[in-house]
Amino acid sequence: MPLWTWLVPVLALGAFVSALAVGVGPWIASLCGAALVGAVFVAVHHAEVVAHRVGEPFGTLVLALAVTAIESALILSMMIAGGPDVAVLPRDAIYAAVMIICNGVVGLCLLVGGLAHREQVFRVEGAGGGLAALIVMAVLTLVLPTFTTTTPGGTYSTSQLAFVAVSSASLWAIFIFVQTVRHRDYFIPLGNPSDLEAHAEPPTTAEAWASFGLLVLSLATVVGLAKMLSPTIERAVEVVRAPRAMVGIVIAALVLLPETCAAVRAARANRLQTSMNLAVGSALASIGLTVPVVVSASISCDLPLVLGLSSKETALLAVTLLVSAVTLGTGRTYVMHGAVHLVLFSAYLFLAFVP
């Protein structure tokens, strides 16, 4: 194992501990920012080591589960800590994750892959089932609360929250069963003789376990540093007079950066199936894992929870899901598909700044 692959996570953890001990001043903020970037790229490396050892689709599942579990823990800790925006924090985080993955990550992968290989293919059977589950989860979680009448203001009643949590967790569990057991072949990349990484000698079991431990450490450090830097990000947002929702977008983007790097690298290597496994799986996990955790905390701790999106956000989400169904519906992609997703992602970011 190269020296940098374990030294960078240790140094990033040291930067996080130093920020906890002395506070986040200008120099510490710069140090934490550099440590955050280093931890992200190390996380991608270790995720690829684990993926190469266990094979697809388990490799991409490891990274998606690790990132989403830590993201859920971060949201839960901020909910319990309380604050003026605690009621809408889970909604904003889930919505940001879905938009970043479905437009930013997918668009970048399709654009990079199309520029490098003109046209790419993937198994539409796997992506189609995952996209269908994502549409149902997103509507149940983020859209319907605005239209229900039992409780006002984009909220669900206790029984409705329980139903949505169970439904989301069930759909996610069924998707994982299909992905890893029932129809695993739908998620295995098509053969690519030019991909040297796919035919390289797999790491040993000891190396894979070491990379898995360092992956968890790196991801935990990424989330910790992102949370530590959030006040600095908030001040920057205030300076440019952007809405507070931008804080959630920035933090979500930082947390999802390891998956983004891994997905884009796979697309450039002509392994678009791996990119789609990461994107669809991460979007499903962001709802299927986060919603049950958030709902359980809301019910047990009597915390306020607003899930319904505004009309503008609902429209953007609807267009995103419709465009995804069109661009990912044939199993063949090229540059135009990526450009459409990236334009939609740009519109999402622009309207977040200028609502």
C-alpha positions in Angstrom: 0.0 0.0 0.0 1.6 3.3 -1.0 2.5 5.7 1.8 0.2 8.5 0.8 -2.9 6.2 0.8 -2.8 5.9 4.6 -0.8 9.1 5.5 -3.3 11.5 4.0 -6.3 10.2 6.0 -4.2 10.4 9.2 -3.1 14.0 8.5 -6.7 14.9 7.6 -7.9 13.5 10.9 -5.2 15.5 12.6 -6.4 18.7 10.9 -9.9 17.9 12.1 -8.8 17.3 15.7 -6.7 20.5 15.6 -9.8 22.5 14.4 -11.8 21.0 17.3 -9.1 22.0 19.8 -8.2 25.5 18.7 -11.2 26.6 16.6 -11.4 27.5 12.9 -9.4 30.6 12.2 -8.1 31.6 8.7 -5.1 29.4 8.8 -6.9 26.4 10.2 -9.7 26.8 7.7 -7.1 26.7 4.9 -5.5 23.6 6.4 -8.9 21.9 6.8 -9.8 22.8 3.2 -6.6 21.2 1.9 -7.2 18.2 4.2 -10.7 17.9 2.9 -9.6 17.7 -0.8 -6.9 15.1 0.1 -9.3 13.0 2.0 -11.8 13.0 -0.9 -9.2 11.7 -3.4 -7.9 9.1 -1.0 -11.5 7.9 -0.4 -11.9 7.4 -4.1 -8.7 5.4 -4.3 -9.7 3.1 -1.5 -13.2 2.7 -2.8 -11.7 1.5 -6.1 -9.4 -1.0 -4.3 -12.4 -2.5 -2.5 -14.5 -2.5 -5.7 -11.8 -4.3 -7.6 -11.6 -6.9 -4.9 -15.3 -7.7 -4.5 -16.3 -6.9 -8.1 -19.4 -5.2 -9.4 -22.0 -4.3 -8.3 -20.7 -4.8 -4.7 -17.9 -2.3 -5.1 -20.0 0.6 -6.0 -22.5 -0.4 -3.3 -19.7 -0.1 -0.7 -19.0 3.6 -1.5 -22.7 4.5 -1.9 -23.6 2.9 1.5 -20.6 4.5 3.3 -21.2 8.0 2.0 -25.0 7.9 2.6 -24.7 6.4 6.1 -22.3 9.1 7.2 -24.4 11.8 5.5 -27.5 10.5 7.4 -25.5 10.6 10.7 -24.5 14.2 9.9 -28.1 15.3 9.3 -29.3 13.5 12.4 -26.6 15.2 14.6 -27.6 18.6 13.2 -31.3 17.9 13.8 -30.7 16.9 17.4 -28.5 20.0 18.0 -31.4 22.1 16.8 -31.4 25.5 15.2 -33.7 27.8 13.1 -33.5 25.7 10.0 -33.7 22.2 11.6 -37.2 21.5 10.3 -36.3 21.9 6.6 -32.7 20.7 6.9 -33.4 17.0 6.0 -35.6 18.1 3.0 -33.0 20.5 1.7 -30.2 17.9 2.1 -32.2 15.1 0.4 -33.3 17.4 -2.4 -29.8 18.7 -3.0 -28.4 15.2 -3.1 -30.9 14.0 -5.6 -30.3 17.1 -7.9 -26.5 16.9 -7.6 -26.5 13.2 -8.4 -29.2 13.1 -11.1 -28.0 16.2 -13.0 -24.5 17.1 -11.9 -22.9 13.6 -11.6 -24.9 11.9 -14.4 -24.4 14.9 -16.7 -20.7 15.1 -16.1 -20.3 11.3 -16.6 -22.2 11.4 -19.9 -20.4 14.4 -21.2 -16.9 13.1 -20.3 -17.7 9.6 -21.5 -19.2 11.0 -24.8 -16.2 13.3 -25.5 -13.8 10.4 -24.9 -15.7 7.5 -26.6 -18.4 9.2 -28.8 -21.1 6.7 -27.6 -21.3 4.6 -24.5 -23.7 1.8 -23.4 -25.0 0.4 -20.2 -27.6 -2.1 -19.0 -30.9 -0.3 -19.1 -32.6 -3.1 -17.1 -30.7 -2.1 -14.0 -30.8 1.7 -14.4 -34.5 1.6 -15.4 -35.6 -0.2 -12.3 -33.6 2.0 -10.1 -34.9 5.2 -11.7 -38.5 4.0 -11.3 -37.9 3.4 -7.6 -36.3 6.8 -7.3 -39.3 8.5 -8.9 -41.7 6.9 -6.4 -39.4 7.7 -3.4 -38.9 11.3 -4.5 -42.6 12.0 -5.0 -43.6 10.3 -1.7 -40.9 12.1 0.3 -40.6 15.6 -1.3 -43.8 16.3 -3.4 -46.8 14.7 -1.7 -46.4 16.5 1.7 -47.3 19.8 0.0 -50.6 18.4 -1.2 -51.8 16.3 1.8 -54.5 17.9 4.1 -54.1 16.1 7.4 -51.3 18.5 8.5 -50.5 21.9 7.0 -47.3 23.5 5.6 -45.6 20.7 3.7 -45.6 18.3 6.7 -46.8 14.7 7.3 -48.7 13.3 10.2 -47.0 10.7 12.4 -48.8 7.8 10.6 -47.9 9.3 7.2 -44.3 9.7 8.2 -44.2 6.1 9.2 -45.7 4.9 5.9 -43.2 6.9 3.9 -40.3 5.7 5.9 -41.3 2.0 5.6 -42.0 2.4 1.9 -38.7 4.1 1.1 -36.7 1.5 3.1 -38.6 -1.3 1.4 -38.0 -0.1 -2.1 -34.3 0.5 -1.3 -34.0 -3.0 0.2 -35.7 -4.6 -2.8 -33.4 -2.7 -5.2 -30.3 -3.9 -3.3 -31.6 -7.5 -3.4 -32.2 -7.2 -7.2 -28.8 -5.6 -7.7 -26.7 -8.1 -5.7 -28.7 -11.3 -5.9 -31.7 -11.7 -8.2 -30.5 -9.9 -11.3 -26.9 -9.1 -10.5 -26.0 -9.4 -14.2 -28.0 -6.3 -15.0 -25.5 -4.2 -13.1 -22.2 -5.8 -14.2 -20.2 -3.7 -16.7 -20.0 -4.9 -20.3 -16.6 -6.3 -21.3 -14.1 -3.6 -22.3 -10.8 -5.1 -23.5 -9.1 -1.7 -23.4 -9.7 -1.2 -19.7 -6.5 -2.3 -18.1 -7.8 -1.6 -14.5 -10.6 -4.1 -14.9 -8.1 -6.9 -15.8 -5.4 -6.0 -13.3 -4.5 -8.4 -10.5 -7.1 -7.9 -7.7 -5.7 -6.9 -4.3 -5.4 -9.4 -1.5 -8.0 -9.8 1.2 -5.8 -8.0 3.8 -5.3 -5.1 1.4 -9.0 -4.9 0.7 -9.9 -4.8 4.4 -7.2 -2.2 5.1 -8.6 -0.1 2.2 -12.1 -0.5 3.6 -11.1 0.7 7.0 -9.2 3.7 5.5 -12.2 4.4 3.2 -14.5 4.7 6.3 -11.9 6.9 8.1 -11.6 9.1 5.0 -15.3 9.5 4.5 -15.9 10.2 8.2 -13.1 12.8 8.1 -14.7 14.4 4.9 -18.0 14.8 6.7 -16.4 16.1 9.9 -14.3 18.6 8.0 -17.3 19.7 6.0 -19.3 20.3 9.1 -16.3 22.1 10.7 -16.1 24.4 7.7 -19.8 25.0 7.5 -19.6 28.3 9.5 -16.9 29.6 7.1 -19.1 28.6 4.2 -22.1 30.3 5.8 -20.1 33.5 6.2 -19.0 33.3 2.5 -22.7 32.8 1.5 -23.7 35.9 3.5 -20.9 37.9 1.8 -22.2 37.1 -1.6 -25.8 37.5 -0.3 -26.9 34.1 -1.4 -29.9 32.2 0.3 -29.1 30.0 3.2 -30.1 26.9 1.2 -26.7 27.3 -0.6 -25.0 26.1 2.6 -26.8 22.8 2.3 -25.9 22.5 -1.4 -22.2 23.2 -0.7 -22.0 20.7 2.1 -23.9 18.0 0.1 -21.5 18.6 -2.8 -18.5 18.1 -0.6 -19.9 14.9 0.9 -20.8 13.5 -2.6 -17.4 14.5 -4.1 -15.8 11.0 -3.6 -18.7 9.3 -5.5 -18.5 12.0 -8.2 -14.8 11.5 -8.8 -15.2 7.7 -8.9 -18.1 7.9 -11.3 -16.4 10.3 -13.7 -13.2 8.3 -13.7 -15.2 5.2 -14.5 -17.0 7.0 -17.4 -13.7 8.2 -18.8 -12.4 4.6 -18.7 -15.5 3.5 -20.8 -17.1 1.8 -17.8 -20.4 3.8 -17.8 -22.2 0.9 -16.1 -20.1 1.5 -13.0 -21.0 5.2 -13.2 -24.7 4.5 -13.5 -24.5 2.0 -10.6 -22.9 4.7 -8.4 -25.3 7.5 -9.5 -28.6 5.5 -9.3 -27.6 3.6 -6.2 -26.5 6.8 -4.4 -29.7 8.7 -5.2 -31.8 5.7 -3.9 -29.7 5.4 -0.8 -29.9 9.2 -0.1 -33.7 8.7 0.3 -34.0 5.0 1.3 -31.5 5.3 4.1 -31.9 8.9 5.2 -35.7 9.2 5.4 -36.2 6.3 7.9 -33.4 7.7 10.1 -34.8 11.2 10.0 -38.4 10.1 10.5 -37.4 7.9 13.5 -35.6 10.8 15.1 -38.5 13.2 14.4 -41.1 10.9 16.0 -39.0 9.7 18.9 -37.5 13.1 19.8 -40.6 15.2 18.8 -38.5 17.2 16.3 -40.2 19.4 13.7 -39.9 18.1 10.1 -40.9 19.8 6.9 -40.5 17.6 3.8 -42.7 19.3 1.1 -40.9 21.3 -1.6 -42.0 24.7 -3.0 -43.6 24.9 -6.4 -40.3 26.0 -8.1 -38.3 23.1 -6.6 -41.1 20.6 -7.4 -41.0 21.8 -11.0 -37.2 21.3 -11.2 -37.4 17.9 -9.6 -40.2 16.8 -12.1 -38.1 18.0 -15.1 -35.0 16.2 -13.7 -36.9 12.9 -13.3 -38.5 13.2 -16.8 -35.2 14.0 -18.5 -33.5 11.1 -16.7 -36.2 8.8 -17.9 -35.5 10.0 -21.5 -31.7 10.1 -21.5 -31.3 6.8 -19.6 -34.1 5.0 -21.2 -32.3 3.4 -24.1 -29.0 2.3 -22.6 -27.0 4.3 -25.1 -25.7 7.8 -24.4 -23.6 10.5 -26.1 -22.5 14.1 -25.5 -26.0 15.7 -26.0 -27.4 13.7 -23.0 -24.7 15.0 -20.7 -25.1 18.6 -21.9 -28.9 18.5 -21.2 -28.3 17.3 -17.6 -25.6 19.8 -17.0 -27.8 22.7 -18.2 -30.5 21.6 -15.9 -28.0 21.4 -13.1 -26.8 24.9 -13.9 -30.4 26.1 -13.7 -30.8 24.5 -10.3 -27.7 26.2 -9.0 -28.6 29.6 -10.6 -32.1 29.6 -9.1 -30.7 28.6 -5.7 -28.7 31.9 -5.9 -31.5 33.9 -7.5 -34.8 32.4 -6.3 
